[in-house]
Amino acid sequence: MSGARAALALGLLLAGCGRAEREAADPKAEAGAALERAAIAAGVVADPGRLDPVGAYASETDRVCIVTGQSGLRVGVSVDYGDRQSCVGRGTASGRQTLRMDFGDACTFEATFDGERVSFPATLPRGCDARCTGRATLTAVTAGRLSSAEAEARAMRAPDGEPLCG
């Protein structure tokens, strides 16, 4: 029996050694993390911990504003294709890299923010359709940062003439 116990002990020892090797840090992962830290330090990549989405954004006919509100962020979005083809949404947002947007009435979704651009998903809840007329849609809105100044974001107007982030 002592031979069986010795074999079992040796097997467990070898299994533990294999696990230790697997759990050891992956040099490629370490190099990637170091590269990302260097890019953040150089300002090439935005620091995810310091992202601040407050500001004014635009791309062709799409406008997005994000301002601070009493209980979080206020957000507004407009799309204007002319000839009564437009969307206007006003609501709240929370988060940094992932912005949880809520325009009310079953129009809640997650947009992304990379430090320079706000991007809506390609598929939105049906409730978001109520914010649009004609064939306009809020799907896949992508707008680049015009300014990080909250005053400029508050000055943005929707096609209806009202403040977008009002």
Backbone hydrogen bonds, N-H to C=O, Kabsch-Sander energy under -0.5 kcal/mol:
donor,donor_aa,acceptor,acceptor_aa,energy
5,R,1,M,-2.4
6,A,2,S,-2.2
7,A,3,G,-2.2
8,L,4,A,-2.4
9,A,5,R,-2.7
10,L,6,A,-2.6
11,G,7,A,-2.5
12,L,8,L,-2.5
13,L,9,A,-2.3
14,L,10,L,-2.5
15,A,11,G,-2.3
16,G,12,L,-2.3
17,C,13,L,-2.0
18,G,14,L,-2.2
19,R,15,A,-2.0
20,A,16,G,-2.3
21,E,17,C,-2.0
22,R,18,G,-2.1
23,E,19,R,-2.7
24,A,20,A,-1.0
30,E,26,D,-2.5
31,A,27,P,-2.4
32,G,28,K,-2.3
33,A,29,A,-2.5
34,A,30,E,-2.3
35,L,31,A,-2.3
36,E,32,G,-2.3
37,R,33,A,-2.3
38,A,34,A,-2.2
39,A,35,L,-2.4
40,I,36,E,-2.4
41,A,37,R,-2.6
42,A,38,A,-2.1
43,G,39,A,-0.6
43,G,40,I,-1.0
44,V,39,A,-2.0
45,V,39,A,-1.3
50,R,47,D,-2.2
51,L,48,P,-0.7
55,G,66,I,-2.2
56,A,147,S,-2.4
57,Y,64,V,-2.8
58,A,144,G,-2.5
59,S,62,D,-2.0
62,D,59,S,-2.9
63,R,78,S,-2.7
64,V,57,Y,-2.2
65,C,76,G,-2.4
66,I,55,G,-2.3
67,V,74,R,-2.5
69,G,72,G,-3.9
72,G,69,G,-0.9
73,L,93,A,-1.6
74,R,67,V,-3.2
75,V,91,G,-2.2
76,G,65,C,-2.3
77,V,89,G,-2.6
78,S,63,R,-2.5
79,V,87,C,-2.0
80,D,61,T,-1.1
81,Y,85,Q,-3.3
85,Q,82,G,-1.1
86,S,84,R,-0.6
87,C,79,V,-2.6
88,V,131,R,-2.1
89,G,77,V,-2.7
91,G,75,V,-2.9
92,T,102,D,-2.2
93,A,73,L,-2.0
94,S,100,R,-1.0
96,R,98,T,-0.5
99,L,97,Q,-0.6
99,L,111,A,-2.7
100,R,94,S,-2.9
100,R,98,T,-0.7
101,M,99,L,-0.9
101,M,109,F,-3.1
102,D,92,T,-2.8
103,F,107,C,-3.1
107,C,104,G,-0.7
109,F,101,M,-2.2
111,A,99,L,-3.0
111,A,109,F,-0.5
112,T,119,S,-2.5
113,F,97,Q,-2.7
114,D,117,R,-1.6
118,V,143,A,-2.5
119,S,112,T,-2.5
120,F,141,V,-3.4
127,G,106,A,-0.8
128,C,125,P,-1.9
129,D,126,R,-1.8
130,A,127,G,-0.9
131,R,128,C,-1.6
132,C,129,D,-1.8
133,T,86,S,-3.0
136,A,133,T,-1.5
140,A,121,P,-2.7
141,V,138,L,-1.4
143,A,118,V,-2.5
144,G,58,A,-1.6
145,R,116,E,-2.9
146,L,56,A,-3.4
147,S,56,A,-1.7
153,A,149,A,-1.7
154,R,150,E,-2.5
155,A,151,A,-1.2
156,M,152,E,-0.6
156,M,153,A,-0.9
158,A,162,E,-2.7
161,G,158,A,-2.6
164,L,156,M,-2.6
166,G,163,P,-1.1
